[in-house]
Amino acid sequence: MDDLFQEFLAETAESLAVLDVELVRFERESSDTTILSNIFRLMHTIKGTSGFLGLPRLGSVAHAGENILGKFRDGELEVTPRAVTLILKAIDRIRGLLTEMEAAGAEPAGSDADLIDEINALAEGASAPSCGSGAEPAGLDELSNLGPRFSEDGFPVAAELLVEVAEVLSAPFQVLALAEPVLAPEPVMAAAASHALPKEDQPKQAEVKEQAAAAASSIRVNVDVIENLMTLISELVLTRNQLLQTQRGQKDNDFKVPLQRLSHITSDLQDGVTRMRMQPIGNAWNKLPRIVRDLAVETGKKIELVMKGAETELDRQVLEMIKDPLTHMVRNSADHGIENGANRLAAGKPETGTIALDAYHESGHIYIRIADDGRGLNVERIRQKAVANGLTTEAAIAGMSEQQILQFIFRPGFSTAEVVTSVSGRGVGMDVVRTNIERIGGTIELSSVAGSGTTFLIKIPLTLAIVSALIVESSQQRFAIPQLNVLELVGVSDRSEARVETVNTSPVLRLRDRLLPLVSLRGALGLPPQGTSQDRFVVVAQVGANTFGIIVDRVFDTEEIVVKPAAPILRGTRFYAGNTILGDGSVIMILDPNGLSSFAGQIDAGDSKAQDSHGAAAGPMSNRSSFLLFRAGGTELKAIPLELVSRIEELDAKAIEHVGGRRVIQYGQHLMPLVPFDAAHSWKDQGHQKVLVFSDNDRSMALAVDEVVDIVCDELTVELSSEHPGLLGSAIIAGKAADIVDVSHFLALAFADWFELAKSRAATRRALLVDDSPFFRNLVTPLLTSARWSVTTANDGVEALKLREDGQQFDVIISDIEMPNLDGLALAGAIRSDARWSRVPLIALSSHAEENDVSAGREAGFDEYLAKSDPTRLPETLARALRQAIGRGETDPLRRAS
Amino acid sequence: MTTIETTVAPSADNHGKDAEAFVTFTVAGQLFGVPVTQVQDILTPDAIAPVPGGPPEVRGLINLRGRIVTVIDMRTRLALPRGDEKTVMCVTVESDGEPYTLLVDSVGDVIKLPRSLREANPATLDAVWRDVADAVYRTDQGLLVALHIDRLMAIETK
């Protein structure tokens, strides 16, 4: 009986979760008899089973609820929010009783007369005119005798109940957390909902049969068993690795073949158990409809919750970790994001607000998008609050983009809610949300458009338990780097082509004409210096949009490692993602590239004070990039994105020649023009001239500078106010004010023909530039404007489409692919499917330009697809793309026809 | 790695309220005690994997039968000078579900100390010690400082 009781508790909890969801659905679609039948059936089952087990309180509450449902079904009672609220209350009461029962092992004493009276009053009131034939509201005395009643009423009732108990116990289940009884598996809901039940009795038997059949193929397993199994598998994987390691040093012997088999079986077993731990993300969502519904009723708003991809599966452990953050964000959206009906109508939006949840798999990660079409975040208020709370200064925030200001909501101690409601305060806890997500190796991005809504995009790994990792060594200590973050390995030595160089004290690597900021593992971790050998390796790692190199002494192979969380006292160290035991039994730390990335391009990491202050100032952010700081044409610091610079050279002043009134230098096979930073530059006759080289395949230009100061990693915060040619504006980079240099200006000076205007053109053409990166907007806009294009910019696809709504017309649209809210592909689709812009040439400009990216772009409707990866070539490729996109017969759009 | 399981007869347990059993060990000549019920293992560590960048109190990690255990350097934890002990021992305890092992100079015995010998922390005790000491016992071998494991593990991390 004890087992039966446990089963009943788990079952009923699940039924309640389904009831929550279904009732909310029913309230919206009250004419749908299928939903009602399902609700009725669930409630009836709870009542029946309670009676069977002798639980009078539970039974009487369920009976009262069923009573109202019966009246809904018979059309005697109108489906009103009040009535639904009452049933939801009854469900809550049952849930409360279950919790107490689980703790106490028996139904608690007490009375539910208050609730039952309220429910009966409603039922009575409605059915008073036609009372008599309808289901008679049961009195309390009678109900409390519900338990024994079946025996008094004779066999048939008992038999019916027994069938129902059997039905309950044989219903199909997937592996579920018993400890989390409120989880209701999606398939059960779907299966239940898909059974249309026009009448109660006939199809029911069929359903019972079907469910019984389903029961045979799935069983319920306690979560502890699976967790245990996972731990054992982890140990097995380790032992397997150990054996493989031993075998590796041996010649072929009898163990080889069986060992290989063991290895394969272990891998399969690991896969199997990992799959077993997978649960649909819908499990973390199923409370949300109820939460949103209650919030909507409480605040008098109309909100629709749209959920897509609920079947997307992810690891149980990950699921647990994101459940609360998700709930929190949806609450925030409902409470603060969505405006009330009147305000929405006034803003020209539909009265009902929408919160959309979307989950999907992509390249080993799960993406979850939470979007609302509410008022968006109030940038102005965040700005004020950030300053008021001392998170930043007026001066610093003045140079920040909206995107950067929005990021403040993730900072601890930030809240914009003037009135913190009972439900949530927007911003309260967003730092916790971010911390939780980052703890499991995820990231969260935010974008918000005033008046049209806020979108969060969460990216999390599929599983945390077992990952593939690269084992490296520094100062004779081994570390693991998650393979997911590793792009490539480069061997470096003084003799090889790839060399580690330093700019000031920051190490950089020339990698295929690009300068890659480096972080020395030894330096970052403060390991003891080691030998003099210069033969080292650079692990090129990627974190979000950042690419950087990690210098290590040696690289071993890749191993499947079992990630074990580090002890709590080690969690304050941001270099580590956990630790593990290798095949040889040794314990090693797993590096967290996220934590290391903030060191890339930093002043020598030996200075621990600088580390700390930097770490405290800014966590790794998606919009951080590396900058080269230098001085030229004055004492002010100038900054240029490091990715634009292909080389830093020191030229012999004597080698500089004059050709056609310009300074050039022989550089490889070509003449490279030398451009001074400003006209007042005093050229040296002797010694060396420092230059920054920008190059494309066969052309390079050199910008003469006085001094290269440093490489720093910081957020880009351009203020677009510079009147000075060659400067985009000023910014604060690594705490210092610096002018951001407009590379295109100097490219134009070097190669005037790239940018010569098509002066003959009569009318200015209009271009729309869609890119979420202010940097690229700032880079491309001058290229276009200098060619007489009038440029309009948009932050993302949604903003772009708004321009269409405003009736704007463009001659060309250049769009990034990866953007928040609405990405480039979706934008292209939207553009092509609407007559207004369908004929406008469309150019994609993306950092991902692999073959499949290009074909996906073309499929979506782009005419041309350009790689962002080489911005110095942008003028040329853009000109070509414009020419091709706009039509071959046209005047050259960027260059004068020769 | 050699492991000595602590086998403690139920009688040695602190059944009665009048006495408590301790595992004793010394650090820099000072006698310490940890309630025997909290000790999981006593071992001689080898292959301690360091954790660069971690708190100074953490000497490193060891693999204890497939479990990763954090090694706490008791000298650093108790603000004692670094010694030059030739041999060291480890006393494994658990705090908040997490295994830790205390790196000490030598492990003594399991002794049962009557409540009557228990004294509150002397007011003059060093602040660090006062924080981690539960009480002080007068024993034949001198004063024994009874440690409070959870407080001992409350190491501040930046």
Interface residues (C-beta under 8 A of the other chain):
Chain A: E235 L238 Q477 A524 L525 G526 L527 K564 A567 P568 I569 L570 R571 G572 T573 F575 Y576 N579 T580 I581 G585 S586 V587 I588 M589 D612
Chain B: A47 A49 P50 V51 P52 G53 G54 P55 E57 V58 G60 L61 I62 N63 G66 I68 T70 D96 E98 Y100 M153 I155 T157 K158
